[in-house]
Amino acid sequence: MNMKRALQDLLGDIDTAPDAINRLTTWVRQSATDPDTYARVRDGLLPVLRGQKIFKASVSLMQALEHISVDGETNAANDFWDRLVDPRVRTVFQLNRDSA
């Protein structure tokens, strides 16, 4: 089983999703101080977060990332949201846009 599939399974399971979100949040927080590392972590997670089965877990993760500053202006939640959610549905599903 590959990493993408394993993370999707963890995030898609109501019993394992909260712990997986906590661990992913820690991983993003630790990488946020280095732009290159953060970009690799973010770009590795984006494909995992796509898909209907884990939509709720994806939103929960983005909520957990709201207070992680990426570059002093953008928080990780907004960065993930902008890259993950199709612009056509952003008006339907909105994310808090307060900066970190």
C-alpha positions in Angstrom: 0.0 0.0 0.0 1.4 3.4 -0.9 1.5 6.4 1.5 -1.3 8.3 -0.3 -3.6 5.4 0.0 -2.6 4.8 3.7 -3.3 8.4 4.6 -6.6 8.4 2.8 -7.6 5.3 4.7 -6.6 6.9 8.0 -8.4 10.1 7.2 -11.5 8.4 5.9 -12.0 6.3 9.0 -13.9 8.1 11.8 -11.8 6.3 14.4 -8.4 7.2 13.1 -9.1 10.6 11.4 -8.7 12.7 14.5 -5.2 11.3 15.4 -4.1 11.5 11.7 -5.2 15.1 11.6 -3.3 15.9 14.8 -0.1 14.3 13.4 -0.4 16.0 10.0 -0.9 19.3 11.7 2.3 18.8 13.7 4.1 17.8 10.6 2.9 21.0 8.8 3.7 23.2 11.8 7.3 21.8 12.0 7.8 22.4 8.3 6.3 25.9 8.1 9.5 27.6 9.1 11.3 26.4 6.0 9.6 27.3 2.7 11.1 24.5 0.7 10.2 21.8 3.3 6.8 23.3 3.7 6.1 23.2 -0.1 7.2 19.5 -0.2 5.0 18.6 2.7 2.0 20.6 1.3 2.4 19.3 -2.2 2.7 15.7 -0.9 -0.5 16.1 1.1 -2.7 17.8 -1.5 -3.3 14.6 -3.6 -4.2 12.8 -0.3 -6.8 15.4 0.6 -8.7 15.2 -2.7 -11.7 13.0 -2.8 -15.2 12.8 -1.5 -14.6 10.2 1.2 -12.3 12.4 3.2 -13.8 15.8 2.6 -14.8 16.2 6.2 -11.3 15.2 7.4 -9.7 17.6 4.8 -11.8 20.5 6.2 -10.9 19.5 9.8 -7.2 19.5 8.9 -7.5 22.9 7.3 -9.3 24.2 10.4 -6.4 22.8 12.5 -3.9 24.6 10.3 -5.5 28.0 10.7 -2.9 29.2 13.2 0.2 28.0 11.4 1.9 30.9 9.6 3.7 30.0 6.4 5.3 33.2 5.4 4.2 35.8 7.9 1.2 36.7 5.8 -0.5 33.5 4.8 -1.7 30.7 7.2 -1.3 27.1 6.2 -5.1 26.6 6.1 -5.6 29.3 3.4 -2.6 28.0 1.4 -4.0 24.4 1.4 -7.5 25.7 0.7 -6.4 27.8 -2.3 -4.6 24.8 -3.8 -7.1 22.1 -3.0 -10.6 23.6 -3.6 -11.7 24.3 -7.1 -12.3 28.1 -7.5 -15.8 27.5 -8.8 -16.9 26.0 -5.4 -15.1 28.4 -3.1 -18.2 30.6 -2.8 -20.2 27.5 -1.6 -17.6 26.1 0.8 -15.8 29.0 2.5 -12.8 29.0 4.8 -12.1 31.6 7.5 -9.6 34.0 5.8 -8.1 35.5 9.0 -4.3 35.4 8.8 -2.1 33.6 11.3 
